[in-house]
Amino acid sequence: MNKKEKTILIVVLVVVAVICGFIAYKLSNKKEDTKPKDPNNIYNIVMDKKYSKSKNSYTIIFSNVRKDVIVREDGTEDKIRGNDEGKVIYEDVQPGTTHKYIFNDLNEKNKNERSTTVTLPYYNKFYGSNECKQYTKLQVCSKQFLDYDLTEELFEQTLKNYGKTYN
């Protein structure tokens, strides 16, 4: 090997060593994000809704809500934290209304926010009634909850129109 080839070989080896050192440096100094992206599990919050016939209203229950999470209904300033049981409860929520709930954890460095929207249907007071027994295919008789408020006038008109059309 002549002097020129030795010099080229040394330069190549030095360059390779520098590149390897640079890569090793970058890999060793790369701070791994060991914090979970959702430390308060706001994406594991579950919603349940229960209807009360006697009150004609819903209770909305959010479960798996940690104490470091605030639940807020959009458009209000009321902020509720998860309780000892991991629940946030909204009572006397009216049917036929739409609500957007925002979940926000209190981790200021990595602020997480998520929302969910729920539209509460109306209870169909005619569901299961004697008038409905012969109209089981009609939506006003076959569904316990409807997207609209079924008045007695509308119910009677629907049965009358069905009778005219199909009898």
C-alpha positions in Angstrom: 0.0 0.0 0.0 1.5 3.3 -1.0 1.4 6.5 1.1 -1.6 8.0 -0.9 -3.7 4.8 -0.3 -2.8 4.8 3.4 -3.9 8.5 3.7 -7.2 7.8 1.9 -7.8 4.8 4.1 -7.1 6.8 7.3 -9.4 9.6 6.1 -12.2 7.1 5.4 -11.8 5.4 8.7 -11.8 8.8 10.5 -14.9 9.9 8.7 -16.7 6.6 9.5 -15.6 6.9 13.1 -16.9 10.5 13.3 -20.2 9.5 11.7 -20.6 6.5 14.1 -19.7 8.8 17.0 -22.3 11.4 15.9 -25.0 8.7 15.5 -24.2 7.2 18.9 -24.2 10.7 20.5 -27.6 11.5 19.0 -29.1 8.2 20.0 -27.8 8.4 23.6 -28.9 12.0 24.1 -32.3 11.5 22.6 -34.6 12.0 25.6 -37.3 9.4 25.4 -40.7 10.6 26.3 -41.4 8.4 29.2 -44.6 10.2 30.2 -47.7 8.6 28.8 -49.5 10.8 26.2 -52.7 10.4 28.2 -51.6 10.4 31.9 -55.1 10.9 33.2 -56.8 8.5 30.9 -59.2 11.0 29.4 -59.6 8.7 26.4 -60.9 5.9 28.7 -63.8 7.9 30.1 -67.1 6.2 29.5 -70.5 7.8 29.3 -73.8 6.3 30.4 -77.2 7.9 30.3 -80.2 6.9 32.3 -83.8 8.1 31.7 -86.2 8.7 34.6 -89.9 8.5 33.6 -91.0 10.1 36.8 -88.8 13.2 36.3 -88.9 13.1 32.4 -85.2 13.8 32.4 -81.8 12.0 32.1 -78.9 11.5 34.3 -75.6 11.4 32.5 -72.8 9.6 34.2 -69.2 9.7 33.2 -67.0 6.9 34.6 -63.2 6.5 34.8 -62.8 10.2 35.5 -59.7 10.8 37.6 -59.4 13.6 40.1 -56.9 15.4 37.9 -59.6 15.7 35.1 -62.1 18.4 34.8 -65.4 17.8 32.9 -67.1 20.9 31.6 -70.2 21.3 29.5 -69.5 23.5 26.5 -71.1 26.9 26.9 -70.9 26.8 30.7 -68.3 27.8 33.2 -69.1 24.9 35.6 -66.1 22.6 36.0 -66.5 19.3 37.8 -63.6 17.0 38.9 -63.9 13.3 39.1 -65.0 12.1 42.6 -63.5 9.3 44.7 -65.5 6.8 42.7 -64.1 8.2 39.4 -67.5 9.6 38.4 -69.0 12.9 37.2 -72.7 13.0 37.2 -75.1 15.5 35.5 -78.7 15.2 36.7 -82.0 16.5 35.4 -80.8 16.8 31.8 -83.8 17.4 29.5 -84.7 15.2 26.6 -84.5 16.6 23.1 -81.3 18.5 23.9 -77.8 18.2 22.6 -74.8 18.6 25.0 -71.1 18.8 24.3 -68.9 17.7 27.2 -65.2 18.6 27.3 -62.7 16.5 29.3 -59.5 18.3 30.2 -56.6 17.0 32.4 -54.8 19.3 34.7 -51.3 18.5 33.3 -50.3 21.9 32.1 -47.2 20.8 30.3 -49.0 18.3 28.1 -52.5 19.7 28.1 -54.9 17.0 26.8 -58.4 17.7 25.8 -61.2 15.6 24.4 -64.9 16.1 23.9 -68.0 14.1 23.3 -71.4 15.2 22.1 -74.7 13.5 23.1 -78.2 14.2 21.8 -80.9 12.9 24.2 -84.0 11.5 22.6 -87.5 12.0 23.8 -89.3 9.2 25.7 -92.2 7.9 23.7 -95.1 7.8 26.1 -97.2 5.8 23.7 -94.7 2.9 23.5 -96.3 -0.3 24.7 -99.7 1.3 25.0 -103.0 -0.5 24.1 -103.4 1.8 21.0 -100.0 0.5 19.7 -100.7 -3.2 19.9 -102.0 -3.5 16.3 -99.4 -1.0 14.9 -96.2 -2.8 15.8 -94.4 -1.8 12.6 -95.0 1.9 13.1 -92.1 3.8 14.6 -94.4 5.7 16.9 -95.3 2.4 18.5 -92.2 0.3 18.1 -89.6 2.7 19.5 -89.3 3.6 23.2 -87.3 6.7 22.4 -87.7 9.1 19.5 -85.8 12.0 18.0 -88.9 14.2 18.2 -91.5 15.0 20.9 -94.5 12.8 20.0 -97.7 14.7 21.0 -101.0 13.0 21.4 -102.3 14.9 18.3 -99.4 13.7 16.2 -99.7 10.2 17.5 -103.4 10.0 16.7 -102.9 11.6 13.3 -100.1 9.0 12.5 -102.4 6.1 13.4 -105.3 7.6 11.4 -103.0 8.0 8.3 -101.6 4.5 8.7 -105.2 3.2 8.9 -106.2 5.0 5.7 -103.1 3.9 3.8 -102.9 0.2 4.8 -106.5 -0.8 5.7 
